[in-house]
Amino acid sequence: MIQLRRPKISKSIRINQEIKAEQLRVIGPSGEQLGIMSLSEALKIAEEAGVDLIEISPNANPPVVKVVDWGKYQYQKTKEQQKNRKHAKAVELKQIRMGLKIGANDLEIKLRKIREFLQVGHKVKILIFFRGREMAHQELGYEMIEKIASKLEEEAIIEQKPQMAGRNLSIVVRSK
């Protein structure tokens, strides 16, 4: 048997002689089903076409292989991954800081900004910072967090429960 060329491959995809299954479901170079056949027959078809035999779905019964040019196949896969990455929406974590003694109007402005971030699809980290003796009354911070969460309950879901980190009390919310 003539040894087919052995291109550089990734660990997860097996090609040519690396395929272990005896019976395979073969897909031709133009995408047509060639049927179920033995490994030697499939390798012979690939060799005659001057291309490689690539295992696409190893967990299927029988495993699915395709007769394609490995370099071209790999190039198409990387292009597809780049396209998917380009269209994937990156979720940013926005941060809103406020003091414990924030006024009612200032709080409403901060809430409006939080709602804008949530509508765009960002997560928002709401941070309440304590100054000086305010650390002695951390329960006021927790009350404020509850007040903010109740005002945002229609637009947001609490993703991270309130937690203290140094002089800051924070919570993370995301849109519903």
SVG drawing of the C-alpha trace seen along z (x, -y; Angstrom):
<svg xmlns="http://www.w3.org/2000/svg" viewBox="-40 -65 44 68">
<polyline fill="none" stroke="black" stroke-width="0.4" points="0.0,0.0 1.3,-3.4 1.9,-5.8 -0.1,-9.0 1.6,-12.2 1.5,-13.1 0.8,-16.8 1.1,-18.5 -2.1,-17.9 -3.8,-19.0 -4.3,-16.4 -8.0,-16.1 -8.4,-15.3 -7.1,-12.1 -6.2,-11.7 -5.2,-8.9 -3.5,-6.0 -4.2,-7.4 -7.9,-6.5 -8.6,-3.4 -12.1,-2.3 -12.6,0.5 -16.0,-0.7 -16.5,-4.4 -19.2,-6.6 -17.4,-8.4 -18.3,-11.9 -16.8,-12.7 -14.7,-15.8 -17.8,-17.7 -19.9,-16.9 -21.8,-13.9 -22.4,-10.7 -20.3,-7.8 -21.7,-5.4 -20.3,-3.1 -17.1,-1.3 -13.9,0.1 -10.9,-2.0 -8.8,-0.5 -11.5,-1.4 -11.8,-5.0 -8.0,-5.4 -7.9,-4.2 -10.5,-6.7 -8.6,-9.5 -5.3,-8.4 -6.9,-8.3 -8.2,-11.8 -4.8,-13.0 -6.2,-14.3 -6.5,-13.2 -9.0,-11.2 -10.0,-13.3 -12.0,-12.0 -14.7,-14.6 -17.0,-12.9 -15.1,-10.1 -17.9,-9.5 -20.5,-8.7 -21.4,-5.1 -19.8,-4.4 -17.3,-7.3 -17.7,-10.0 -14.7,-10.8 -14.3,-13.2 -12.2,-13.1 -10.6,-16.6 -7.3,-18.4 -6.0,-18.9 -4.4,-22.3 -7.6,-23.7 -9.8,-22.1 -7.6,-23.6 -7.6,-27.0 -11.4,-27.0 -11.7,-26.0 -9.4,-28.9 -11.3,-31.4 -14.6,-30.1 -13.2,-30.5 -12.0,-34.1 -15.4,-35.0 -17.2,-33.6 -14.8,-35.5 -15.5,-38.7 -19.2,-38.3 -19.1,-37.3 -20.2,-40.0 -17.7,-40.8 -19.5,-41.4 -17.8,-44.2 -18.0,-44.7 -18.9,-48.3 -18.4,-49.7 -20.5,-52.3 -19.2,-53.8 -21.2,-55.6 -20.7,-56.7 -22.9,-55.8 -24.3,-59.3 -25.5,-59.7 -28.5,-61.9 -31.8,-60.7 -31.4,-62.5 -27.8,-61.4 -28.8,-57.8 -31.5,-58.1 -28.9,-59.4 -26.6,-56.4 -29.5,-54.0 -30.3,-55.5 -26.7,-55.0 -26.8,-51.4 -30.0,-50.7 -28.2,-52.1 -25.3,-49.7 -27.7,-46.8 -29.7,-47.6 -26.5,-47.4 -25.8,-44.0 -23.0,-44.8 -22.7,-43.5 -22.5,-46.2 -20.5,-46.1 -22.2,-48.4 -19.6,-49.5 -20.4,-51.3 -17.4,-52.7 -17.2,-53.5 -15.3,-56.5 -13.8,-56.8 -16.4,-56.0 -18.9,-54.7 -17.2,-51.3 -18.8,-50.9 -22.2,-50.9 -21.8,-48.4 -25.5,-47.4 -26.4,-50.8 -24.4,-49.7 -26.3,-46.4 -29.6,-48.3 -28.5,-50.6 -27.6,-47.6 -31.1,-46.1 -32.7,-49.4 -30.8,-49.5 -31.5,-45.9 -35.3,-46.4 -35.3,-49.4 -33.5,-47.4 -35.4,-44.1 -37.4,-44.5 -34.3,-45.0 -31.6,-43.1 -30.6,-39.8 -28.2,-39.7 -25.2,-37.7 -22.9,-38.1 -24.2,-38.5 -23.1,-41.6 -19.6,-41.2 -17.2,-43.3 -13.7,-43.9 -11.7,-46.2 -13.7,-49.5 -16.0,-48.6 -19.3,-46.7 -19.9,-45.4 -22.6,-43.5 -22.7,-42.4 -25.9,-42.6 -26.7,-41.6 -29.7,-42.1 -32.5,-39.6"/>
</svg>
